[in-house]
Amino acid sequence: MKQNTEEPDYRSMNEVQLKYELIKLEKKILDITGDPIDYKHYSPFLDWCRDDAKVEAVEEMMLDRCFILNLLFDIHCTPAEVARLEIINGMLLEMTNRTYHRTAELMRALIVMKKDEMDDDYELEGKLAPRFDIPYSVLRLEDDNYYGSDFIRMAAILQETEKHKPGMTDVSCDWSRLKDKTPLATDKDLECANDLDDGYSWAEDPLRHPKLSGITICQLSF
């Protein structure tokens, strides 16, 4: 008997069907990973992270989960969600700029620091990445219940699947490429200027929703 391996056509589903598929998908994910917030069994939870096949399977299901959530957002998208997204978008932009500027400040400190004779090159990397600490560290929104997702457990799992990938913001400052190696060098001189957020919106896919047209989506929100 040939098994049907076709992917579900989420776009053709209604609201109820999408929520059902979301719950079913998250159950399959937790069947692989175990409960990430059951601290008595936290070590077994981390075991799946060492199995490349399991990590790949979880990553694929997380992409499907994201797609379903985007479709539900497109259906729902209340004024409260729009207002909240605008606030979060502003926070992400501010944190991005702080990451760039802080990396530049550290490089200027390195420039004036006394050097060892063995020092011949330096490279500073600034990285902005979310960290799941405790369940309460996950941002909860008013309309979370509408989606029916187990956002807290999924956030803990996402931390494990994303930790070896590029951060939300990655800034690299390489000494050998710098033209100005003085403490007066600007953030741009130190290659630590946020050129990605230049006033144009990064809105794509679900963020191109008409209700979000008044928000200049920053690169991190995209």
Residue frames as qw, qx, qy, qz and C-alpha x, y, z in Angstrom:
[[0.000, 0.889, 0.458, 0.000, 0.00, 0.00, 0.00],
 [0.436, 0.387, -0.009, 0.812, 1.46, 3.33, -1.06],
 [0.289, -0.613, -0.457, 0.576, 1.56, 5.96, 1.65],
 [0.211, 0.871, 0.283, 0.340, 0.26, 9.41, 0.81],
 [0.583, -0.312, -0.140, 0.737, 3.16, 11.79, 1.43],
 [0.182, 0.644, 0.294, 0.683, 1.62, 14.89, -0.15],
 [0.170, -0.062, -0.407, 0.895, 1.90, 18.07, 1.91],
 [0.080, 0.693, 0.667, -0.263, -1.39, 19.50, 3.22],
 [0.206, 0.499, 0.312, 0.782, -2.72, 22.42, 1.20],
 [0.225, -0.439, -0.538, 0.684, -3.02, 24.88, 4.05],
 [0.068, 0.111, -0.166, -0.977, -4.09, 27.74, 1.77],
 [0.400, -0.242, -0.655, -0.594, -7.29, 25.89, 0.91],
 [0.384, -0.368, -0.795, 0.291, -8.28, 25.39, 4.56],
 [0.260, -0.797, -0.230, -0.494, -10.67, 27.47, 6.59],
 [0.173, -0.692, 0.424, -0.558, -10.03, 28.92, 10.03],
 [0.840, -0.351, 0.280, -0.305, -11.20, 25.85, 11.97],
 [0.960, 0.230, -0.064, 0.144, -9.17, 23.46, 9.82],
 [0.408, 0.676, -0.379, 0.483, -6.02, 25.56, 10.17],
 [0.409, -0.621, 0.453, -0.491, -6.30, 25.57, 13.97],
 [0.966, -0.123, 0.176, -0.148, -6.81, 21.82, 13.96],
 [0.828, 0.436, -0.183, 0.302, -3.71, 21.33, 11.78],
 [0.080, 0.745, -0.419, 0.513, -1.70, 23.64, 14.04],
 [0.679, -0.491, 0.406, -0.366, -2.54, 21.67, 17.19],
 [0.990, 0.101, 0.096, 0.013, -1.82, 18.39, 15.41],
 [0.622, 0.627, -0.274, 0.381, 1.52, 19.69, 14.12],
 [0.145, -0.712, 0.478, -0.493, 2.67, 20.96, 17.52],
 [0.874, -0.304, 0.302, -0.229, 1.78, 17.59, 19.07],
 [0.923, 0.323, -0.060, 0.202, 4.02, 15.87, 16.51],
 [0.293, 0.730, -0.385, 0.483, 6.83, 18.29, 17.38],
 [0.462, -0.599, 0.466, -0.458, 6.48, 17.61, 21.11],
 [0.990, -0.044, 0.094, -0.093, 6.39, 13.86, 20.46],
 [0.765, 0.446, -0.235, 0.400, 9.93, 14.25, 19.10],
 [0.195, 0.624, -0.370, 0.660, 11.32, 16.81, 21.53],
 [0.467, -0.390, -0.684, 0.402, 9.56, 16.04, 24.78],
 [0.204, -0.919, -0.329, -0.071, 8.36, 18.77, 27.12],
 [0.502, 0.463, -0.216, 0.698, 10.90, 21.65, 27.19],
 [0.216, -0.610, 0.241, -0.724, 9.49, 23.21, 30.36],
 [0.901, -0.402, -0.121, -0.113, 9.40, 20.04, 32.44],
 [0.078, 0.821, -0.528, 0.205, 12.66, 20.81, 34.22],
 [0.737, -0.362, 0.555, -0.132, 12.81, 17.40, 35.90],
 [0.818, 0.216, 0.490, 0.210, 13.28, 15.91, 32.44],
 [0.230, 0.904, -0.150, -0.327, 15.24, 18.74, 30.80],
 [0.267, -0.514, 0.742, 0.339, 18.28, 16.60, 29.91],
 [0.503, 0.263, 0.807, 0.164, 16.20, 14.10, 27.88],
 [0.376, 0.853, 0.266, -0.245, 14.64, 17.10, 26.14],
 [0.041, 0.831, -0.422, -0.361, 18.06, 18.16, 24.92],
 [0.600, -0.149, 0.751, 0.233, 18.86, 14.68, 23.57],
 [0.622, 0.625, 0.470, 0.044, 16.86, 15.26, 20.39],
 [0.148, 0.948, -0.169, -0.224, 19.07, 18.26, 19.57],
 [0.307, -0.567, 0.712, 0.277, 22.00, 15.88, 19.04],
 [0.569, 0.247, 0.768, 0.159, 20.13, 13.87, 16.42],
 [0.014, -0.257, 0.376, 0.890, 20.46, 15.63, 13.04],
 [0.124, -0.302, -0.825, -0.461, 17.49, 13.77, 11.55],
 [0.202, -0.669, -0.671, 0.246, 15.22, 14.82, 14.42],
 [0.146, -0.544, -0.056, 0.824, 16.42, 18.42, 14.28],
 [0.028, 0.055, -0.590, -0.805, 15.75, 18.55, 10.54],
 [0.176, -0.478, -0.831, -0.224, 12.27, 17.06, 11.02],
 [0.205, -0.689, -0.487, 0.496, 11.44, 19.59, 13.76],
 [0.113, -0.381, 0.198, 0.896, 12.74, 22.47, 11.64],
 [0.083, -0.181, -0.729, -0.656, 10.49, 21.43, 8.74],
 [0.237, -0.622, -0.746, -0.004, 7.45, 21.22, 11.00],
 [0.224, -0.596, -0.256, 0.727, 8.29, 24.59, 12.53],
 [0.024, -0.124, 0.428, 0.895, 8.24, 26.11, 9.04],
 [0.220, -0.425, -0.777, -0.409, 4.78, 24.62, 8.45],
 [0.295, -0.639, -0.585, 0.403, 3.67, 25.96, 11.85],
 [0.152, -0.403, 0.035, 0.902, 4.89, 29.44, 10.89],
 [0.083, -0.118, -0.633, -0.761, 2.98, 29.24, 7.62],
 [0.279, -0.565, -0.769, -0.105, -0.26, 28.28, 9.39],
 [0.279, -0.615, -0.383, 0.630, 0.15, 31.08, 11.94],
 [0.083, -0.209, 0.280, 0.933, 0.69, 33.57, 9.11],
 [0.187, -0.331, -0.730, -0.568, -2.51, 32.41, 7.43],
 [0.334, -0.646, -0.662, 0.184, -4.44, 32.76, 10.69],
 [0.239, -0.467, -0.127, 0.842, -2.98, 36.22, 11.23],
 [0.020, -0.049, -0.503, -0.862, -4.16, 37.22, 7.76],
 [0.304, -0.523, -0.738, -0.297, -7.70, 36.09, 8.71],
 [0.434, -0.652, -0.511, 0.354, -7.69, 37.64, 12.19],
 [0.395, 0.217, 0.030, 0.892, -5.51, 40.80, 12.22],
 [0.224, -0.833, -0.502, 0.062, -7.41, 42.91, 14.75],
 [0.094, 0.902, -0.083, 0.413, -6.71, 46.60, 15.48],
 [0.642, -0.717, 0.268, -0.038, -5.14, 45.49, 18.79],
 [0.882, -0.032, 0.293, 0.367, -2.73, 43.20, 16.92],
 [0.498, 0.708, 0.098, 0.491, -1.81, 45.98, 14.52],
 [0.220, -0.913, 0.167, -0.300, -1.10, 48.36, 17.40],
 [0.793, -0.512, 0.317, 0.097, 0.93, 45.71, 19.22],
 [0.835, 0.264, 0.222, 0.428, 2.93, 44.85, 16.11],
 [0.267, 0.859, -0.037, 0.434, 3.79, 48.53, 15.68],
 [0.483, -0.811, 0.294, -0.153, 5.14, 48.65, 19.23],
 [0.881, -0.219, 0.360, 0.214, 7.13, 45.43, 18.80],
 [0.688, 0.585, 0.140, 0.407, 8.46, 46.62, 15.45],
 [0.008, 0.920, -0.184, 0.346, 9.75, 49.78, 17.14],
 [0.696, -0.617, 0.367, -0.026, 11.36, 47.74, 19.93],
 [0.899, 0.102, 0.300, 0.303, 13.11, 45.46, 17.42],
 [0.480, 0.765, 0.007, 0.429, 14.44, 48.43, 15.47],
 [0.272, -0.884, 0.278, -0.260, 15.74, 50.05, 18.66],
 [0.821, -0.407, 0.392, 0.085, 17.45, 46.82, 19.76],
 [0.816, 0.415, 0.183, 0.357, 18.99, 46.41, 16.30],
 [0.245, 0.866, -0.130, 0.417, 20.45, 49.91, 16.40],
 [0.538, -0.754, 0.343, -0.156, 21.75, 49.34, 19.93],
 [0.927, -0.086, 0.296, 0.214, 23.50, 46.13, 18.80],
 [0.637, 0.615, 0.055, 0.461, 25.25, 47.97, 15.98],
 [0.031, -0.888, 0.195, -0.415, 26.21, 50.94, 18.16],
 [0.733, -0.606, 0.301, -0.062, 27.40, 48.80, 21.08],
 [0.908, 0.127, 0.189, 0.353, 29.65, 46.79, 18.75],
 [0.412, 0.749, -0.043, 0.518, 31.15, 50.06, 17.49],
 [0.379, -0.846, 0.229, -0.298, 31.71, 51.26, 21.06],
 [0.886, -0.349, 0.280, 0.124, 33.56, 48.05, 21.92],
 [0.778, 0.398, 0.113, 0.473, 35.76, 48.41, 18.84],
 [0.108, 0.863, -0.140, 0.473, 36.64, 51.99, 19.83],
 [0.653, -0.687, 0.291, -0.130, 37.56, 50.71, 23.29],
 [0.928, -0.011, 0.239, 0.284, 39.73, 48.06, 21.64],
 [0.532, 0.727, -0.010, 0.434, 41.42, 50.71, 19.50],
 [0.092, -0.838, 0.311, -0.438, 42.66, 52.62, 22.56],
 [0.884, -0.443, 0.142, -0.044, 43.47, 49.52, 24.60],
 [0.155, -0.709, 0.670, 0.160, 47.14, 48.68, 25.11],
 [0.885, 0.324, -0.248, -0.224, 48.12, 45.99, 22.62],
 [0.776, -0.387, 0.468, 0.169, 50.25, 42.91, 23.10],
 [0.013, 0.587, -0.623, -0.516, 53.10, 42.36, 20.65],
 [0.256, 0.062, 0.944, 0.200, 51.39, 39.16, 19.51],
 [0.405, 0.644, 0.517, -0.392, 48.20, 40.97, 18.58],
 [0.195, -0.159, 0.562, 0.788, 48.05, 41.29, 14.82],
 [0.284, -0.251, -0.577, -0.724, 44.34, 41.24, 14.10],
 [0.226, 0.177, 0.693, -0.661, 40.99, 41.58, 15.83],
 [0.293, -0.271, -0.636, -0.660, 37.41, 40.83, 14.94],
 [0.252, 0.095, 0.616, -0.740, 34.41, 41.78, 17.01],
 [0.245, -0.292, -0.788, -0.484, 31.02, 40.19, 16.47],
 [0.334, 0.020, 0.432, -0.838, 27.82, 41.61, 17.88],
 [0.259, -0.193, -0.886, -0.333, 24.78, 39.35, 17.93],
 [0.477, -0.081, 0.302, -0.821, 21.18, 39.93, 18.93],
 [0.448, -0.059, -0.857, -0.247, 19.40, 36.66, 19.63],
 [0.661, -0.463, 0.009, -0.591, 16.36, 35.77, 21.77],
 [0.229, 0.221, -0.897, 0.307, 16.94, 33.49, 24.74],
 [0.708, -0.444, -0.382, -0.395, 14.30, 31.32, 26.37],
 [0.057, 0.405, -0.697, 0.589, 14.94, 31.42, 30.10],
 [0.198, 0.208, 0.838, -0.464, 11.72, 30.68, 31.94],
 [0.182, 0.563, 0.775, 0.224, 8.15, 30.41, 30.65],
 [0.028, -0.879, -0.336, 0.338, 7.47, 33.98, 31.75],
 [0.276, -0.482, 0.361, 0.749, 10.24, 35.23, 29.44],
 [0.229, 0.311, 0.748, 0.539, 7.98, 34.57, 26.43],
 [0.192, 0.091, 0.011, -0.977, 6.02, 37.62, 25.33],
 [0.154, 0.450, 0.877, -0.070, 2.29, 36.97, 25.70],
 [0.119, -0.057, -0.269, -0.954, -0.20, 38.89, 23.59],
 [0.500, 0.105, 0.389, -0.766, -3.91, 39.50, 24.11],
 [0.783, 0.311, -0.144, -0.519, -4.99, 37.46, 21.10],
 [0.011, 0.417, -0.908, -0.031, -2.76, 34.41, 21.75],
 [0.503, 0.106, 0.786, -0.344, -5.76, 32.25, 22.66],
 [0.664, 0.550, 0.000, -0.506, -7.30, 32.82, 19.25],
 [0.438, 0.576, -0.656, -0.213, -4.44, 30.99, 17.52],
 [0.954, -0.201, 0.034, -0.217, -4.43, 28.02, 19.87],
 [0.679, 0.469, -0.482, 0.295, -0.66, 27.59, 19.72],
 [0.777, -0.557, -0.130, 0.262, 1.48, 26.42, 22.64],
 [0.326, 0.890, -0.165, 0.273, 3.66, 29.51, 22.23],
 [0.440, -0.775, 0.442, -0.104, 5.77, 28.94, 25.36],
 [0.829, -0.164, 0.513, 0.150, 6.88, 25.39, 24.52],
 [0.720, 0.606, 0.214, 0.262, 7.38, 26.25, 20.86],
 [0.067, 0.953, -0.248, 0.160, 9.61, 29.20, 21.85],
 [0.598, -0.587, 0.545, 0.034, 11.84, 26.89, 23.90],
 [0.835, 0.172, 0.476, 0.215, 12.13, 24.48, 20.97],
 [0.491, 0.847, 0.061, 0.196, 12.84, 27.27, 18.49],
 [0.248, -0.881, 0.401, 0.022, 15.77, 28.35, 20.65],
 [0.698, -0.297, 0.624, 0.187, 17.37, 24.95, 20.10],
 [0.717, 0.459, 0.458, 0.254, 16.73, 24.78, 16.34],
 [0.315, 0.923, 0.069, 0.213, 17.89, 28.37, 15.73],
 [0.519, -0.807, 0.168, 0.228, 20.93, 28.64, 18.02],
 [0.631, -0.228, 0.480, 0.565, 23.48, 27.62, 15.38],
 [0.415, 0.662, 0.457, 0.425, 21.98, 29.88, 12.72],
 [0.236, 0.337, -0.046, 0.910, 22.67, 33.59, 12.20],
 [0.082, -0.409, -0.615, 0.669, 21.25, 35.82, 14.89],
 [0.214, 0.839, 0.492, -0.098, 18.42, 38.28, 14.47],
 [0.216, 0.961, -0.171, 0.036, 21.14, 40.88, 14.08],
 [0.865, -0.168, 0.113, 0.458, 24.77, 40.01, 13.33],
 [0.158, 0.974, -0.163, 0.015, 27.39, 42.76, 13.26],
 [0.888, -0.080, 0.068, 0.448, 31.00, 42.03, 12.36],
 [0.048, 0.979, -0.196, -0.028, 33.84, 44.51, 12.75],
 [0.922, 0.074, 0.045, 0.378, 37.16, 43.33, 11.27],
 [0.381, -0.772, 0.155, 0.484, 40.29, 45.27, 12.26],
 [0.512, -0.120, 0.565, 0.636, 42.10, 44.48, 9.01],
 [0.271, 0.595, 0.606, 0.453, 39.35, 46.13, 6.91],
 [0.162, -0.889, -0.320, 0.286, 39.14, 49.37, 8.87],
 [0.475, 0.626, 0.058, 0.616, 40.37, 52.54, 7.19],
 [0.152, -0.718, 0.232, -0.638, 40.04, 54.67, 10.32],
 [0.739, -0.225, -0.586, 0.243, 41.59, 53.04, 13.38],
 [0.106, 0.255, -0.373, 0.886, 41.15, 55.96, 15.76],
 [0.013, -0.390, -0.786, 0.480, 38.70, 56.47, 18.64],
 [0.261, 0.424, 0.058, -0.865, 37.07, 59.20, 16.55],
 [0.099, -0.024, -0.848, -0.520, 35.93, 56.69, 13.93],
 [0.591, -0.021, 0.071, -0.803, 32.18, 56.80, 13.39],
 [0.727, 0.040, 0.636, -0.256, 29.92, 53.77, 13.57],
 [0.772, 0.612, 0.031, -0.169, 29.83, 53.80, 9.76],
 [0.240, 0.753, -0.613, 0.026, 33.64, 53.97, 9.57],
 [0.300, -0.349, 0.858, -0.226, 33.71, 50.90, 11.80],
 [0.386, -0.014, -0.803, -0.454, 31.21, 49.10, 9.53],
 [0.105, -0.306, -0.856, 0.404, 28.69, 49.15, 12.37],
 [0.321, 0.176, 0.041, -0.930, 25.96, 51.28, 10.84],
 [0.470, 0.335, 0.794, -0.191, 22.51, 49.81, 10.33],
 [0.132, 0.280, -0.465, -0.829, 22.19, 50.34, 6.58],
 [0.023, -0.258, -0.938, -0.229, 19.44, 47.72, 6.24],
 [0.030, -0.749, -0.624, 0.221, 16.81, 49.90, 7.91],
 [0.288, -0.021, 0.215, 0.933, 16.94, 52.89, 5.59],
 [0.304, 0.277, 0.179, -0.894, 13.36, 54.06, 5.89],
 [0.573, 0.118, -0.554, -0.593, 11.88, 51.58, 3.41],
 [0.782, -0.222, 0.356, -0.460, 9.56, 48.89, 4.69],
 [0.011, 0.312, -0.942, -0.123, 10.65, 45.24, 4.73],
 [0.677, 0.141, 0.456, -0.560, 7.02, 44.13, 4.58],
 [0.340, 0.236, -0.804, -0.426, 6.69, 40.86, 2.70],
 [0.336, -0.191, -0.920, -0.069, 4.21, 37.98, 2.67],
 [0.303, -0.659, -0.683, 0.088, 1.90, 38.24, 5.75],
 [0.287, -0.525, -0.208, 0.774, 3.33, 41.65, 6.64],
 [0.031, 0.067, 0.443, 0.894, 1.99, 43.06, 3.37],
 [0.048, -0.609, -0.785, 0.107, -1.47, 43.01, 4.94],
 [0.074, 0.688, 0.286, 0.663, -3.40, 46.21, 4.08],
 [0.513, -0.826, -0.217, -0.094, -3.95, 46.94, 7.78],
 [0.717, -0.471, 0.076, 0.509, -0.17, 47.11, 8.28],
 [0.557, 0.621, 0.208, 0.511, 0.48, 49.54, 5.43],
 [0.109, -0.948, 0.044, -0.296, 1.10, 52.41, 7.84],
 [0.709, -0.626, 0.293, 0.141, 4.01, 50.64, 9.57],
 [0.438, 0.724, -0.533, -0.018, 7.55, 50.77, 8.24],
 [0.973, -0.232, 0.012, -0.009, 8.50, 47.16, 8.94],
 [0.136, -0.798, 0.582, 0.073, 12.09, 46.85, 10.12],
 [0.500, 0.415, -0.746, -0.145, 14.43, 44.10, 8.94],
 [0.063, -0.148, 0.911, -0.379, 14.03, 42.10, 12.16],
 [0.601, 0.232, 0.433, -0.631, 10.24, 42.10, 11.96],
 [0.679, 0.457, -0.390, -0.423, 10.53, 40.79, 8.41]]
